[in-house]
Amino acid sequence: MARSRGARSVERSAIWAFVPVVAMAPFSLLALGLLWWPVNMVFGVPFRWTVVVFAASGLLLFVRPFQTAVLTPILGARPAQPEEAALIAPAWAEIAQANNLPPNRYALRVLPSDEL
């Protein structure tokens, strides 16, 4: 059957990107079990709740306020100073426009590094 013009399809590479995730799932659950075991001994928390909390905390990494509040200090980043922001903002607006991205959707931070 021929696909209609403009129809959405899933690329094969997108499906193959999940292969490492599936391959690592048993090892992740084993590591999570090792962390859960002492917690269970003390508090009696069921393993399934540990998995739910672990997955929820992973999903929080995609929430921008959480990223700026938690990941910024963990990574050692900081908001741009006004003089830095004056240089970064036009470049970022140009990059966002060229890639059809909303520029205010992302939080830009400065890392203390000599690398570009």
Stockholm file with secondary structure:
# STOCKHOLM 1.0

chainA/1-116         MARSRGARSVERSAIWAFVPVVAMAPFSLLALGLLWWPVNMVFGVPFRWTVVVFAASGLLLFVRPFQTAVLTPILGARPAQPEEAALIAPAWAEIAQANNLPPNRYALRVLPSDEL
#=GR chainA/1-116 SS CCCCTTCCCCCHHHHHTTHHHHHHHHHHHHHHHHHHHHHHHHHCCCHHHHHHHHHHHHHHTTCHHHIIIIIHHHHTCBCCCHHHHHHHHHHHHHHHHHTTCCGGGSCCCBCSCSCC
#=GC SS_cons         CCCCTTCCCCCHHHHHTTHHHHHHHHHHHHHHHHHHHHHHHHHCCCHHHHHHHHHHHHHHTTCHHHIIIIIHHHHTCBCCCHHHHHHHHHHHHHHHHHTTCCGGGSCCCBCSCSCC
//
